[in-house]
């Protein structure tokens, strides 16, 4: 039976959970996930888990944060004074904004807290610093 190798295009179903069993994302038969291995568009730990699987095979894999979205970096969390925000803005926890660095590079921040005088914004990926647990089923090698 064929096994997945680097460069293959595959179709999988998966359930992604955190260590506390919170379901973050889930695919199903009506919306499977298709990707090509070795294109740097998938977290490395997920790609490595799929390599060697055969169609119909399932497996559970835990991907440490460093092999997923990296560690959480406190220096990417910033307190922004409300007076420095546009007058018509009312940032809410969980809301994301696209900002530009001093060098005009775009980046995304997530509002993680607020008070009357400031808003806490985090430029880390929302899953940074978290281990990811996947239940993966290989549907087919395309």
The first five atom37 places (N, CA, C, CB, O) and aatype in JSON, in Angstrom:
{
  "aatype": [20, 20, 20, 20, 20, 20, 20, 20, 20, 20, 20, 20, 20, 20, 20, 20, 20, 20, 20, 20, 20, 20, 20, 20, 20, 20, 20, 20, 20, 20, 20, 20, 20, 20, 20, 20, 20, 20, 20, 20, 20, 20, 20, 20, 20, 20, 20, 20, 20, 20, 20, 20, 20, 20, 20, 20, 20, 20, 20, 20, 20, 20, 20, 20, 20, 20, 20, 20, 20, 20, 20, 20, 20, 20, 20, 20, 20, 20, 20, 20, 20, 20, 20, 20, 20, 20, 20, 20, 20, 20, 20, 20, 20, 20, 20, 20, 20, 20, 20, 20, 20, 20, 20, 20, 20, 20, 20, 20, 20, 20, 20, 20, 20, 20, 20, 20, 20, 20, 20, 20, 20, 20, 20, 20, 20, 20, 20, 20, 20, 20, 20, 20, 20, 20, 20, 20, 20, 20, 20, 20, 20, 20],
  "atom_mask": [
    [1, 1, 1, 1, 1],
    [1, 1, 1, 1, 1],
    [1, 1, 1, 1, 1],
    [1, 1, 1, 1, 1],
    [1, 1, 1, 1, 1],
    [1, 1, 1, 1, 1],
    [1, 1, 1, 1, 1],
    [1, 1, 1, 1, 1],
    [1, 1, 1, 1, 1],
    [1, 1, 1, 1, 1],
    [1, 1, 1, 1, 1],
    [1, 1, 1, 1, 1],
    [1, 1, 1, 1, 1],
    [1, 1, 1, 1, 1],
    [1, 1, 1, 1, 1],
    [1, 1, 1, 1, 1],
    [1, 1, 1, 1, 1],
    [1, 1, 1, 1, 1],
    [1, 1, 1, 1, 1],
    [1, 1, 1, 1, 1],
    [1, 1, 1, 1, 1],
    [1, 1, 1, 1, 1],
    [1, 1, 1, 1, 1],
    [1, 1, 1, 1, 1],
    [1, 1, 1, 1, 1],
    [1, 1, 1, 1, 1],
    [1, 1, 1, 1, 1],
    [1, 1, 1, 1, 1],
    [1, 1, 1, 1, 1],
    [1, 1, 1, 1, 1],
    [1, 1, 1, 1, 1],
    [1, 1, 1, 1, 1],
    [1, 1, 1, 1, 1],
    [1, 1, 1, 1, 1],
    [1, 1, 1, 1, 1],
    [1, 1, 1, 1, 1],
    [1, 1, 1, 1, 1],
    [1, 1, 1, 1, 1],
    [1, 1, 1, 1, 1],
    [1, 1, 1, 1, 1],
    [1, 1, 1, 1, 1],
    [1, 1, 1, 1, 1],
    [1, 1, 1, 1, 1],
    [1, 1, 1, 1, 1],
    [1, 1, 1, 1, 1],
    [1, 1, 1, 1, 1],
    [1, 1, 1, 1, 1],
    [1, 1, 1, 1, 1],
    [1, 1, 1, 1, 1],
    [1, 1, 1, 1, 1],
    [1, 1, 1, 1, 1],
    [1, 1, 1, 1, 1],
    [1, 1, 1, 1, 1],
    [1, 1, 1, 1, 1],
    [1, 1, 1, 1, 1],
    [1, 1, 1, 1, 1],
    [1, 1, 1, 1, 1],
    [1, 1, 1, 1, 1],
    [1, 1, 1, 1, 1],
    [1, 1, 1, 1, 1],
    [1, 1, 1, 1, 1],
    [1, 1, 1, 1, 1],
    [1, 1, 1, 1, 1],
    [1, 1, 1, 1, 1],
    [1, 1, 1, 1, 1],
    [1, 1, 1, 1, 1],
    [1, 1, 1, 1, 1],
    [1, 1, 1, 1, 1],
    [1, 1, 1, 1, 1],
    [1, 1, 1, 1, 1],
    [1, 1, 1, 1, 1],
    [1, 1, 1, 1, 1],
    [1, 1, 1, 1, 1],
    [1, 1, 1, 1, 1],
    [1, 1, 1, 1, 1],
    [1, 1, 1, 1, 1],
    [1, 1, 1, 1, 1],
    [1, 1, 1, 1, 1],
    [1, 1, 1, 1, 1],
    [1, 1, 1, 1, 1],
    [1, 1, 1, 1, 1],
    [1, 1, 1, 1, 1],
    [1, 1, 1, 1, 1],
    [1, 1, 1, 1, 1],
    [1, 1, 1, 1, 1],
    [1, 1, 1, 1, 1],
    [1, 1, 1, 1, 1],
    [1, 1, 1, 1, 1],
    [1, 1, 1, 1, 1],
    [1, 1, 1, 1, 1],
    [1, 1, 1, 1, 1],
    [1, 1, 1, 1, 1],
    [1, 1, 1, 1, 1],
    [1, 1, 1, 1, 1],
    [1, 1, 1, 1, 1],
    [1, 1, 1, 1, 1],
    [1, 1, 1, 1, 1],
    [1, 1, 1, 1, 1],
    [1, 1, 1, 1, 1],
    [1, 1, 1, 1, 1],
    [1, 1, 1, 1, 1],
    [1, 1, 1, 1, 1],
    [1, 1, 1, 1, 1],
    [1, 1, 1, 1, 1],
    [1, 1, 1, 1, 1],
    [1, 1, 1, 1, 1],
    [1, 1, 1, 1, 1],
    [1, 1, 1, 1, 1],
    [1, 1, 1, 1, 1],
    [1, 1, 1, 1, 1],
    [1, 1, 1, 1, 1],
    [1, 1, 1, 1, 1],
    [1, 1, 1, 1, 1],
    [1, 1, 1, 1, 1],
    [1, 1, 1, 1, 1],
    [1, 1, 1, 1, 1],
    [1, 1, 1, 1, 1],
    [1, 1, 1, 1, 1],
    [1, 1, 1, 1, 1],
    [1, 1, 1, 1, 1],
    [1, 1, 1, 1, 1],
    [1, 1, 1, 1, 1],
    [1, 1, 1, 1, 1],
    [1, 1, 1, 1, 1],
    [1, 1, 1, 1, 1],
    [1, 1, 1, 1, 1],
    [1, 1, 1, 1, 1],
    [1, 1, 1, 1, 1],
    [1, 1, 1, 1, 1],
    [1, 1, 1, 1, 1],
    [1, 1, 1, 1, 1],
    [1, 1, 1, 1, 1],
    [1, 1, 1, 1, 1],
    [1, 1, 1, 1, 1],
    [1, 1, 1, 1, 1],
    [1, 1, 1, 1, 1],
    [1, 1, 1, 1, 1],
    [1, 1, 1, 1, 1],
    [1, 1, 1, 1, 1],
    [1, 1, 1, 1, 1],
    [1, 1, 1, 1, 1],
    [1, 1, 1, 1, 1]
  ],
  "atom_positions": [
    [[0.85, -1.19, 0.0], [0.0, 0.0, 0.0], [0.9, 1.25, 0.0], [-0.97, 0.0, 1.24], [1.96, 1.27, 0.62]],
    [[0.45, 2.27, -0.7], [1.23, 3.52, -0.8], [1.33, 4.21, 0.55], [0.59, 4.46, -1.83], [0.41, 4.18, 1.37]],
    [[2.47, 4.84, 0.76], [2.7, 5.61, 1.99], [3.08, 7.04, 1.59], [3.82, 4.96, 2.88], [3.72, 7.25, 0.56]],
    [[2.69, 8.0, 2.41], [2.97, 9.41, 2.15], [4.48, 9.65, 2.23], [2.22, 10.31, 3.15], [5.16, 9.17, 3.13]],
    [[4.98, 10.43, 1.26], [6.38, 10.84, 1.26], [6.45, 12.34, 0.96], [7.21, 10.02, 0.21], [5.47, 12.94, 0.52]],
    [[7.61, 12.92, 1.2], [7.77, 14.36, 0.96], [7.4, 14.69, -0.48], [9.22, 14.8, 1.25], [7.75, 13.97, -1.41]],
    [[6.7, 15.81, -0.65], [6.28, 16.27, -1.98], [4.9, 15.79, -2.39], [7.28, 15.82, -2.99], [4.32, 16.32, -3.34]],
    [[4.33, 14.78, -1.68], [3.0, 14.29, -2.02], [1.94, 15.32, -1.65], [2.72, 12.96, -1.3], [2.1, 16.12, -0.73]],
    [[0.84, 15.28, -2.41], [-0.35, 16.05, -2.06], [-1.29, 15.07, -1.38], [-1.02, 16.75, -3.33], [-1.51, 13.97, -1.89]],
    [[-1.85, 15.46, -0.23], [-2.68, 14.55, 0.55], [-3.98, 15.22, 0.96], [-1.93, 14.06, 1.77], [-4.12, 16.44, 0.93]],
    [[-4.93, 14.37, 1.36], [-6.2, 14.84, 1.9], [-6.35, 14.15, 3.25], [-7.43, 14.52, 0.92], [-6.27, 12.93, 3.34]],
    [[-6.58, 14.95, 4.31], [-6.71, 14.42, 5.66], [-7.92, 15.03, 6.36], [-5.43, 14.68, 6.48], [-8.42, 16.09, 5.98]],
    [[-8.36, 14.33, 7.38], [-9.26, 14.9, 8.37], [-8.47, 14.97, 9.66], [-10.6, 14.06, 8.53], [-7.63, 14.12, 9.93]],
    [[-8.74, 15.99, 10.47], [-8.05, 16.08, 11.76], [-8.91, 16.81, 12.77], [-6.71, 16.8, 11.6], [-9.82, 17.56, 12.44]],
    [[-8.57, 16.55, 14.03], [-9.13, 17.31, 15.14], [-7.93, 17.85, 15.9], [-10.07, 16.43, 16.08], [-7.03, 17.1, 16.27]],
    [[-7.91, 19.16, 16.13], [-6.84, 19.82, 16.87], [-7.35, 20.22, 18.25], [-6.31, 21.07, 16.1], [-8.35, 20.92, 18.37]],
    [[-6.65, 19.75, 19.29], [-7.0, 20.13, 20.66], [-5.76, 20.62, 21.38], [-7.64, 18.93, 21.42], [-4.63, 20.34, 20.98]],
    [[-5.99, 21.37, 22.46], [-4.92, 21.8, 23.34], [-4.78, 20.77, 24.45], [-5.19, 23.22, 23.92], [-5.57, 19.83, 24.54]],
    [[-3.77, 20.95, 25.31], [-3.55, 20.01, 26.41], [-4.74, 19.94, 27.38], [-2.3, 20.41, 27.17], [-4.92, 18.94, 28.06]],
    [[-5.54, 21.01, 27.44], [-6.72, 21.0, 28.33], [-7.96, 20.42, 27.63], [-7.01, 22.42, 28.82], [-9.08, 20.54, 28.15]],
    [[-7.76, 19.8, 26.46], [-8.81, 19.16, 25.65], [-9.76, 20.12, 24.95], [-9.62, 18.25, 26.52], [-10.78, 19.7, 24.41]],
    [[-9.44, 21.41, 24.94], [-10.23, 22.37, 24.18], [-10.05, 22.09, 22.69], [-9.83, 23.84, 24.53], [-8.92, 22.05, 22.21]],
    [[-11.15, 21.91, 21.97], [-11.09, 21.69, 20.52], [-10.89, 23.05, 19.85], [-12.38, 20.97, 19.98], [-11.69, 23.97, 20.02]],
    [[-9.82, 23.17, 19.09], [-9.5, 24.41, 18.4], [-10.03, 24.4, 16.97], [-7.99, 24.65, 18.39], [-10.53, 25.41, 16.47]],
    [[-9.92, 23.23, 16.32], [-10.33, 23.14, 14.91], [-10.6, 21.68, 14.59], [-9.24, 23.72, 13.96], [-9.97, 20.77, 15.13]],
    [[-11.55, 21.48, 13.68], [-11.9, 20.11, 13.29], [-12.36, 20.12, 11.84], [-13.0, 19.52, 14.22], [-13.16, 20.96, 11.44]],
    [[-11.85, 19.18, 11.06], [-12.34, 19.01, 9.69], [-13.26, 17.8, 9.68], [-11.16, 18.83, 8.66], [-13.33, 17.05, 10.65]],
    [[-13.97, 17.62, 8.56], [-14.82, 16.45, 8.42], [-14.89, 16.04, 6.96], [-16.24, 16.72, 8.98], [-14.22, 16.65, 6.12]],
    [[-15.68, 15.03, 6.66], [-15.76, 14.5, 5.3], [-16.2, 15.56, 4.28], [-16.72, 13.32, 5.26], [-15.8, 15.49, 3.12]],
    [[-17.0, 16.52, 4.7], [-17.46, 17.55, 3.76], [-16.43, 18.66, 3.58], [-18.77, 18.15, 4.25], [-16.53, 19.45, 2.64]],
    [[-15.46, 18.73, 4.48], [-14.46, 19.8, 4.41], [-13.09, 19.28, 4.83], [-14.88, 20.99, 5.29], [-12.52, 19.79, 5.8]],
    [[-12.54, 18.26, 4.12], [-11.22, 17.75, 4.5], [-10.14, 18.77, 4.18], [-10.93, 16.42, 3.79], [-10.37, 19.73, 3.44]],
    [[-8.97, 18.55, 4.74], [-7.83, 19.45, 4.55], [-6.9, 18.84, 3.52], [-7.09, 19.7, 5.9], [-6.45, 17.7, 3.67]],
    [[-6.6, 19.6, 2.45], [-5.68, 19.15, 1.42], [-4.44, 20.03, 1.47], [-6.34, 19.21, 0.01], [-4.53, 21.25, 1.61]],
    [[-3.28, 19.4, 1.35], [-2.03, 20.16, 1.29], [-0.95, 19.33, 0.64], [-1.6, 20.61, 2.7], [-1.05, 18.11, 0.54]],
    [[0.1, 20.03, 0.2], [1.27, 19.38, -0.38], [2.4, 19.46, 0.62], [1.68, 20.02, -1.74], [2.72, 20.54, 1.12]],
    [[3.01, 18.32, 0.91], [4.11, 18.27, 1.86], [5.34, 18.97, 1.29], [4.45, 16.82, 2.23], [5.56, 18.98, 0.08]],
    [[6.11, 19.55, 2.19], [7.38, 20.2, 1.85], [7.21, 21.52, 1.12], [8.22, 19.27, 1.01], [8.07, 21.91, 0.32]],
    [[6.1, 22.23, 1.38], [5.91, 23.54, 0.77], [6.02, 24.67, 1.79], [4.55, 23.61, 0.08], [5.81, 25.83, 1.46]],
    [[6.37, 24.33, 3.04], [6.54, 25.29, 4.12], [5.27, 26.06, 4.47], [7.62, 26.26, 3.76], [5.34, 27.17, 5.0]],
    [[4.11, 25.48, 4.16], [2.85, 26.13, 4.48], [2.15, 25.46, 5.66], [1.93, 26.12, 3.27], [1.12, 25.94, 6.13]],
    [[2.71, 24.35, 6.13], [2.14, 23.57, 7.22], [3.16, 23.51, 8.35], [1.73, 22.14, 6.74], [4.36, 23.47, 8.09]],
    [[2.71, 23.5, 9.59], [3.67, 23.4, 10.69], [4.46, 22.1, 10.55], [2.94, 23.46, 12.08], [3.89, 21.06, 10.22]],
    [[5.76, 22.16, 10.79], [6.64, 21.0, 10.54], [6.2, 19.73, 11.27], [8.04, 21.33, 10.95], [6.26, 18.65, 10.69]],
    [[5.77, 19.84, 12.5], [5.37, 18.65, 13.25], [4.18, 17.93, 12.62], [5.03, 19.04, 14.66], [4.1, 16.71, 12.69]],
    [[3.27, 18.68, 12.02], [2.11, 18.07, 11.36], [2.57, 17.31, 10.12], [1.06, 19.14, 10.99], [2.15, 16.18, 9.88]],
    [[3.42, 17.94, 9.32], [3.96, 17.28, 8.12], [4.66, 15.98, 8.49], [4.93, 18.21, 7.38], [4.43, 14.94, 7.87]],
    [[5.52, 16.04, 9.51], [6.27, 14.86, 9.91], [5.33, 13.74, 10.37], [7.24, 15.21, 11.03], [5.63, 12.56, 10.15]],
    [[4.22, 14.09, 10.99], [3.27, 13.09, 11.46], [2.6, 12.36, 10.3], [2.21, 13.73, 12.34], [2.29, 11.17, 10.41]],
    [[2.38, 13.05, 9.19], [1.67, 12.47, 8.05], [2.61, 11.58, 7.21], [1.08, 13.58, 7.17], [2.16, 10.61, 6.61]],
    [[3.9, 11.92, 7.18], [4.85, 11.12, 6.39], [4.84, 9.68, 6.87], [6.29, 11.72, 6.48], [4.95, 9.4, 8.06]],
    [[4.71, 8.77, 5.92], [4.71, 7.34, 6.23], [3.32, 6.76, 6.47], [5.54, 7.1, 7.43], [3.18, 5.54, 6.59]],
    [[2.3, 7.6, 6.53], [0.94, 7.09, 6.72], [0.41, 6.53, 5.4], [-0.01, 8.21, 7.25], [0.83, 6.95, 4.33]],
    [[-0.52, 5.58, 5.5], [-1.21, 5.0, 4.35], [-2.67, 5.43, 4.38], [-1.09, 3.44, 4.35], [-3.21, 5.69, 5.45]],
    [[-3.32, 5.53, 3.21], [-4.74, 5.9, 3.19], [-5.56, 5.0, 4.11], [-5.28, 5.84, 1.76], [-5.4, 3.78, 4.12]],
    [[-6.45, 5.63, 4.89], [-7.28, 4.91, 5.84], [-6.68, 4.83, 7.23], [-7.55, 3.54, 5.34], [-7.37, 4.49, 8.19]],
    [[-5.39, 5.14, 7.35], [-4.7, 5.08, 8.64], [-5.02, 6.32, 9.47], [-3.18, 4.94, 8.45], [-5.18, 7.41, 8.94]],
    [[-5.09, 6.13, 10.78], [-5.3, 7.24, 11.73], [-4.2, 7.19, 12.77], [-6.7, 7.15, 12.41], [-3.64, 6.14, 13.05]],
    [[-3.89, 8.35, 13.33], [-2.92, 8.42, 14.42], [-3.14, 9.65, 15.25], [-1.49, 8.4, 13.87], [-3.73, 10.63, 14.79]],
    [[-2.67, 9.59, 16.48], [-2.68, 10.74, 17.38], [-1.25, 11.21, 17.53], [-3.32, 10.38, 18.78], [-0.33, 10.39, 17.65]],
    [[-1.06, 12.5, 17.52], [0.28, 13.06, 17.66], [0.23, 14.33, 18.49], [0.91, 13.33, 16.27], [-0.68, 15.15, 18.33]],
    [[1.21, 14.49, 19.36], [1.35, 15.72, 20.16], [2.53, 16.48, 19.59], [1.56, 15.4, 21.71], [3.64, 15.95, 19.49]],
    [[2.29, 17.73, 19.2], [3.35, 18.55, 18.62], [3.71, 19.63, 19.64], [2.89, 19.19, 17.25], [2.88, 20.48, 19.97]],
    [[4.95, 19.59, 20.14], [5.37, 20.61, 21.11], [5.33, 22.0, 20.47], [6.79, 20.31, 21.64], [5.5, 22.14, 19.26]],
    [[5.12, 23.01, 21.28], [4.99, 24.38, 20.78], [6.13, 24.79, 19.87], [4.89, 25.34, 21.92], [5.91, 25.49, 18.88]],
    [[7.36, 24.38, 20.2], [8.5, 24.8, 19.38], [8.46, 24.23, 17.96], [9.8, 24.38, 20.05], [9.1, 24.78, 17.06]],
    [[7.7, 23.13, 17.74], [7.55, 22.54, 16.41], [6.22, 22.97, 15.76], [7.63, 21.01, 16.49], [5.88, 22.52, 14.67]],
    [[5.5, 23.83, 16.45], [4.21, 24.31, 15.95], [4.33, 25.81, 15.65], [3.06, 24.03, 16.99], [4.86, 26.18, 14.6]],
    [[3.85, 26.64, 16.54], [3.88, 28.1, 16.32], [4.93, 28.8, 17.17], [2.53, 28.69, 16.61], [4.93, 30.02, 17.27]],
    [[5.83, 28.04, 17.77], [6.92, 28.61, 18.55], [6.51, 28.95, 19.97], [7.45, 29.84, 17.87], [5.35, 28.81, 20.36]],
    [[7.49, 29.39, 20.71], [7.26, 29.78, 22.1], [6.57, 31.15, 22.15], [8.59, 29.82, 22.88], [6.63, 31.92, 21.19]],
    [[5.93, 31.44, 23.25], [5.3, 32.75, 23.48], [6.38, 33.71, 23.93], [4.12, 32.66, 24.54], [7.12, 33.42, 24.88]],
    [[6.48, 34.86, 23.27], [7.52, 35.85, 23.59], [6.87, 37.08, 24.24], [8.31, 36.26, 22.31], [6.1, 37.8, 23.61]],
    [[7.2, 37.3, 25.51], [6.63, 38.43, 26.25], [6.93, 39.78, 25.61], [7.15, 38.42, 27.68], [6.15, 40.72, 25.73]],
    [[8.07, 39.88, 24.92], [8.42, 41.15, 24.3], [7.47, 41.52, 23.14], [9.86, 41.1, 23.78], [7.51, 42.64, 22.65]],
    [[6.63, 40.59, 22.72], [5.64, 40.87, 21.67], [4.28, 41.28, 22.24], [5.48, 39.66, 20.77], [3.33, 41.48, 21.5]],
    [[4.21, 41.39, 23.57], [2.99, 41.85, 24.23], [3.21, 43.32, 24.6], [2.64, 40.98, 25.51], [4.21, 43.67, 25.22]],
    [[2.27, 44.17, 24.21], [2.45, 45.61, 24.44], [1.21, 46.23, 25.06], [2.78, 46.32, 23.14], [0.08, 45.85, 24.77]],
    [[1.45, 47.2, 25.91], [0.37, 48.0, 26.49], [0.29, 49.28, 25.68], [0.6, 48.29, 28.03], [1.28, 50.01, 25.54]],
    [[-0.89, 49.55, 25.15], [-1.09, 50.73, 24.32], [-2.08, 51.64, 25.03], [-1.59, 50.35, 22.88], [-3.18, 51.22, 25.4]],
    [[-1.69, 52.89, 25.21], [-2.58, 53.86, 25.86], [-3.8, 54.1, 24.98], [-1.84, 55.2, 26.15], [-3.68, 54.3, 23.77]],
    [[-4.97, 54.08, 25.59], [-6.2, 54.32, 24.83], [-6.16, 55.66, 24.1], [-7.42, 54.27, 25.75], [-6.73, 55.8, 23.02]],
    [[-5.49, 56.65, 24.7], [-5.42, 57.98, 24.06], [-4.64, 57.94, 22.75], [-4.77, 58.99, 25.01], [-4.76, 58.84, 21.93]],
    [[-3.82, 56.87, 22.55], [-3.05, 56.74, 21.32], [-3.8, 55.98, 20.22], [-1.75, 56.04, 21.61], [-3.31, 55.85, 19.1]],
    [[-4.99, 55.5, 20.54], [-5.8, 54.79, 19.56], [-6.72, 55.76, 18.84], [-6.62, 53.67, 20.23], [-7.02, 56.83, 19.38]],
    [[-7.19, 55.42, 17.64], [-8.15, 56.29, 16.96], [-9.38, 56.52, 17.84], [-8.57, 55.68, 15.59], [-9.82, 55.61, 18.55]],
    [[-9.93, 57.73, 17.79], [-11.05, 58.11, 18.64], [-12.24, 57.18, 18.54], [-11.49, 59.49, 18.3], [-12.9, 56.9, 19.55]],
    [[-12.53, 56.69, 17.35], [-13.73, 55.87, 17.14], [-13.5, 54.38, 17.42], [-14.22, 56.04, 15.72], [-14.4, 53.57, 17.18]],
    [[-12.33, 54.01, 17.92], [-12.07, 52.58, 18.16], [-12.46, 52.17, 19.58], [-10.6, 52.26, 17.92], [-12.34, 52.94, 20.53]],
    [[-12.94, 50.94, 19.69], [-13.31, 50.37, 20.98], [-12.86, 48.9, 20.97], [-14.86, 50.5, 21.25], [-13.69, 48.0, 20.85]],
    [[-11.55, 48.66, 21.09], [-11.03, 47.3, 20.99], [-11.6, 46.39, 22.07], [-9.52, 47.31, 21.08], [-11.67, 46.76, 23.24]],
    [[-11.99, 45.19, 21.67], [-12.54, 44.18, 22.56], [-11.59, 43.0, 22.65], [-13.94, 43.73, 22.08], [-10.89, 42.69, 21.69]],
    [[-11.55, 42.34, 23.8], [-10.7, 41.16, 23.98], [-11.05, 40.13, 22.91], [-10.87, 40.56, 25.41], [-12.22, 39.82, 22.68]],
    [[-10.01, 39.61, 22.26], [-10.18, 38.62, 21.2], [-10.15, 39.23, 19.81], [-11.46, 37.89, 21.38], [-9.93, 38.52, 18.82]],
    [[-10.36, 40.52, 19.72], [-10.36, 41.2, 18.43], [-8.94, 41.27, 17.87], [-10.97, 42.62, 18.56], [-7.98, 41.44, 18.63]],
    [[-8.81, 41.14, 16.55], [-7.5, 41.23, 15.92], [-7.42, 42.46, 15.03], [-7.2, 39.96, 15.1], [-8.4, 42.89, 14.43]],
    [[-6.21, 43.01, 14.97], [-5.94, 44.2, 14.16], [-4.68, 43.98, 13.34], [-5.8, 45.46, 15.05], [-3.75, 43.31, 13.78]],
    [[-4.67, 44.55, 12.17], [-3.47, 44.54, 11.33], [-2.78, 45.88, 11.51], [-3.82, 44.28, 9.8], [-3.35, 46.94, 11.24]],
    [[-1.54, 45.83, 11.98], [-0.75, 47.04, 12.2], [0.47, 47.01, 11.3], [-0.34, 47.18, 13.68], [0.74, 46.01, 10.63]],
    [[1.21, 48.12, 11.29], [2.46, 48.2, 10.53], [3.59, 48.58, 11.46], [2.35, 49.21, 9.37], [3.42, 49.42, 12.35]],
    [[4.74, 47.95, 11.26], [5.92, 48.28, 12.05], [6.5, 49.59, 11.55], [6.97, 47.14, 11.97], [6.04, 50.16, 10.56]],
    [[7.53, 50.07, 12.25], [8.22, 51.3, 11.83], [8.79, 51.16, 10.42], [9.34, 51.64, 12.82], [8.98, 52.15, 9.72]],
    [[9.07, 49.92, 10.02], [9.64, 49.64, 8.69], [8.55, 49.26, 7.69], [10.68, 48.51, 8.77], [8.83, 48.71, 6.63]],
    [[7.3, 49.57, 8.04], [6.13, 49.34, 7.18], [5.85, 47.87, 6.9], [6.31, 50.07, 5.87], [5.28, 47.53, 5.86]],
    [[6.26, 46.99, 7.8], [5.96, 45.56, 7.69], [4.65, 45.29, 8.42], [7.12, 44.68, 8.27], [4.51, 45.65, 9.59]],
    [[3.68, 44.64, 7.75], [2.4, 44.36, 8.42], [2.55, 43.22, 9.44], [1.32, 44.0, 7.39], [3.34, 42.3, 9.25]],
    [[1.79, 43.31, 10.52], [1.71, 42.23, 11.51], [0.35, 42.29, 12.19], [2.87, 42.34, 12.56], [-0.3, 43.34, 12.22]],
    [[-0.06, 41.15, 12.73], [-1.37, 41.03, 13.36], [-1.2, 41.03, 14.87], [-2.1, 39.74, 12.88], [-0.3, 40.37, 15.4]],
    [[-2.05, 41.76, 15.57], [-2.08, 41.73, 17.03], [-3.47, 41.31, 17.49], [-1.69, 43.12, 17.64], [-4.47, 41.56, 16.8]],
    [[-3.53, 40.67, 18.64], [-4.79, 40.27, 19.24], [-4.94, 41.01, 20.56], [-4.87, 38.73, 19.45], [-4.0, 41.05, 21.36]],
    [[-6.11, 41.59, 20.8], [-6.38, 42.26, 22.07], [-6.57, 41.17, 23.13], [-7.65, 43.2, 21.97], [-7.44, 40.31, 23.0]],
    [[-5.74, 41.23, 24.17], [-5.81, 40.21, 25.22], [-6.29, 40.77, 26.56], [-4.46, 39.56, 25.41], [-6.52, 40.0, 27.5]],
    [[-6.45, 42.07, 26.66], [-6.92, 42.67, 27.89], [-7.09, 44.16, 27.71], [-5.97, 42.38, 29.04], [-6.63, 44.74, 26.72]],
    [[-7.77, 44.79, 28.68], [-7.93, 46.24, 28.6], [-8.33, 46.8, 29.96], [-8.99, 46.62, 27.54], [-8.82, 46.08, 30.84]],
    [[-8.1, 48.08, 30.09], [-8.54, 48.82, 31.27], [-9.07, 50.15, 30.76], [-7.37, 49.02, 32.33], [-9.16, 50.37, 29.55]],
    [[-9.42, 51.05, 31.68], [-9.92, 52.36, 31.25], [-8.85, 53.14, 30.5], [-10.39, 53.17, 32.45], [-9.17, 53.92, 29.6]],
    [[-7.59, 52.93, 30.86], [-6.53, 53.76, 30.28], [-5.7, 53.09, 29.19], [-5.63, 54.2, 31.36], [-5.04, 53.78, 28.42]],
    [[-5.72, 51.74, 29.12], [-4.88, 51.09, 28.11], [-5.48, 49.78, 27.6], [-3.5, 50.82, 28.67], [-6.41, 49.22, 28.19]],
    [[-4.9, 49.33, 26.48], [-5.3, 48.08, 25.85], [-4.04, 47.22, 25.73], [-5.97, 48.33, 24.44], [-2.98, 47.72, 25.35]],
    [[-4.17, 45.94, 26.05], [-3.04, 45.02, 25.93], [-3.18, 44.29, 24.6], [-2.98, 43.99, 27.13], [-4.2, 43.67, 24.32]],
    [[-2.12, 44.39, 23.77], [-2.11, 43.77, 22.45], [-0.95, 42.79, 22.38], [-2.01, 44.83, 21.32], [0.15, 43.08, 22.84]],
    [[-1.22, 41.63, 21.79], [-0.23, 40.55, 21.71], [0.03, 40.23, 20.24], [-0.72, 39.29, 22.47], [-0.89, 39.88, 19.51]],
    [[1.29, 40.36, 19.82], [1.66, 40.08, 18.43], [2.11, 38.63, 18.23], [2.77, 41.03, 17.99], [2.47, 38.26, 17.11]],
    [[2.1, 37.82, 19.28], [2.38, 36.39, 19.13], [1.23, 35.73, 18.38], [2.61, 35.71, 20.52], [0.1, 36.22, 18.42]],
    [[1.51, 34.63, 17.7], [0.43, 33.83, 17.12], [-0.45, 33.35, 18.27], [0.99, 32.6, 16.27], [0.08, 33.03, 19.34]],
    [[-1.77, 33.3, 18.11], [-2.65, 32.88, 19.21], [-2.3, 31.5, 19.79], [-4.07, 32.87, 18.73], [-2.61, 31.23, 20.95]],
    [[-1.66, 30.63, 19.01], [-1.3, 29.31, 19.51], [0.18, 29.21, 19.92], [-1.6, 28.27, 18.46], [0.66, 28.11, 20.22]],
    [[0.89, 30.33, 19.92], [2.3, 30.31, 20.35], [2.38, 29.88, 21.81], [2.96, 31.72, 20.16], [1.56, 30.3, 22.64]],
    [[3.36, 29.04, 22.11], [3.56, 28.58, 23.47], [2.64, 27.44, 23.88], [3.37, 29.7, 24.41], [2.66, 27.0, 25.03]],
    [[1.84, 26.95, 22.95], [0.9, 25.87, 23.26], [1.28, 24.59, 22.51], [-0.56, 26.29, 22.9], [1.65, 24.63, 21.34]],
    [[1.21, 23.46, 23.22], [1.36, 22.17, 22.57], [0.08, 21.87, 21.82], [1.69, 21.05, 23.61], [-1.02, 22.18, 22.29]],
    [[0.21, 21.27, 20.64], [-0.95, 20.96, 19.82], [-1.13, 19.45, 19.73], [-0.81, 21.58, 18.41], [-0.18, 18.72, 19.46]],
    [[-2.34, 18.99, 19.95], [-2.67, 17.56, 19.88], [-3.57, 17.33, 18.69], [-3.34, 17.07, 21.21], [-4.66, 17.89, 18.59]],
    [[-3.11, 16.48, 17.78], [-3.87, 16.19, 16.57], [-4.3, 14.73, 16.55], [-3.05, 16.52, 15.33], [-3.53, 13.84, 16.89]],
    [[-5.54, 14.5, 16.14], [-6.02, 13.18, 15.72], [-6.1, 13.32, 14.21], [-7.44, 12.77, 16.4], [-6.89, 14.12, 13.69]],
    [[-5.29, 12.55, 13.49], [-5.19, 12.69, 12.03], [-5.65, 11.39, 11.36], [-3.72, 13.02, 11.6], [-5.28, 10.3, 11.78]],
    [[-6.47, 11.54, 10.33], [-6.86, 10.41, 9.48], [-6.46, 10.75, 8.05], [-8.4, 10.1, 9.59], [-6.91, 11.76, 7.5]],
    [[-5.61, 9.92, 7.45], [-5.24, 10.12, 6.05], [-6.33, 9.54, 5.17], [-3.86, 9.46, 5.74], [-6.57, 8.33, 5.17]],
    [[-6.99, 10.42, 4.41], [-8.07, 9.98, 3.53], [-7.51, 9.44, 2.21], [-9.04, 11.13, 3.25], [-7.89, 8.36, 1.76]],
    [[-6.59, 10.22, 1.61], [-5.99, 9.75, 0.34], [-4.74, 10.52, 0.01], [-6.99, 9.88, -0.8], [-4.51, 11.63, 0.48]],
    [[-3.93, 9.89, -0.83], [-2.76, 10.53, -1.43], [-3.23, 10.91, -2.82], [-1.47, 9.58, -1.45], [-3.63, 10.05, -3.59]],
    [[-3.18, 12.19, -3.15], [-3.71, 12.68, -4.42], [-2.68, 12.64, -5.54], [-4.22, 14.1, -4.26], [-2.98, 13.02, -6.67]]
  ]
}
